[in-house]
């Protein structure tokens, strides 16, 4: 069964497929320029001790996103 949640709601080591970027303007452009686009596979690698930022793996890259940025990214996961 599939479920769509925000990237921020994903658990460590959980993988999913990006479905939608809810942001607009400069933030959406910045997110897409990092390779975070619909259809891309993403894995949560871990979080900082205070849960912000979150480290993600997309393609062969490791990126970090702040939680306020992760709230705009919708991901489809297996439940």
C-alpha positions in Angstrom: 0.0 0.0 0.0 1.3 3.5 -0.9 0.9 6.7 1.1 1.9 10.3 0.4 3.5 12.3 3.2 5.9 15.2 3.5 9.6 14.6 3.4 9.7 15.9 7.0 7.4 13.1 8.2 9.7 10.3 6.9 11.7 8.1 9.2 15.4 7.6 9.1 16.5 5.1 6.4 13.1 5.3 4.8 12.9 5.6 1.0 10.3 7.0 -1.3 9.5 8.7 -4.6 9.1 12.4 -4.8 5.6 13.2 -6.1 5.2 16.9 -5.8 6.9 20.2 -4.8 4.2 22.4 -3.1 6.4 25.5 -3.0 6.5 28.3 -5.6 9.0 31.0 -6.5 12.6 31.1 -5.4 12.3 28.2 -2.9 10.8 25.9 -5.6 13.5 26.8 -8.0 16.2 26.2 -5.4 14.8 22.8 -4.5 14.6 21.7 -8.1 18.1 22.9 -8.9 19.4 20.5 -6.2 17.8 17.6 -8.2 14.8 17.2 -6.0 12.2 16.7 -8.7 9.1 14.6 -9.1 9.9 11.0 -9.9 13.3 11.0 -8.2 14.0 8.4 -5.5 15.0 9.7 -2.1 16.2 8.1 1.1 16.5 9.7 4.5 20.0 9.2 5.8 19.6 10.9 9.2 18.9 14.0 11.2 20.8 16.4 13.3 20.5 16.0 17.1 17.7 18.6 17.3 16.0 17.0 14.2 16.9 19.9 11.9 18.3 19.7 9.3 17.6 16.3 7.6 20.2 14.5 5.5 18.9 12.9 2.3 20.3 10.8 -0.5 19.1 11.6 -4.0 20.8 10.0 -7.0 24.4 9.8 -5.9 24.4 12.9 -3.8 23.9 13.6 -0.1 22.0 16.8 0.7 20.7 18.5 3.8 17.4 20.3 4.0 15.9 22.4 6.7 12.6 21.1 8.0 10.7 24.2 6.7 12.0 23.2 3.2 11.2 19.5 3.7 7.5 20.5 4.5 7.1 21.5 0.8 8.1 18.1 -0.6 5.5 15.4 -0.9 6.9 11.8 -1.1 5.1 8.5 -1.9 6.2 5.7 0.5 5.3 2.1 1.0 3.3 1.4 4.2 
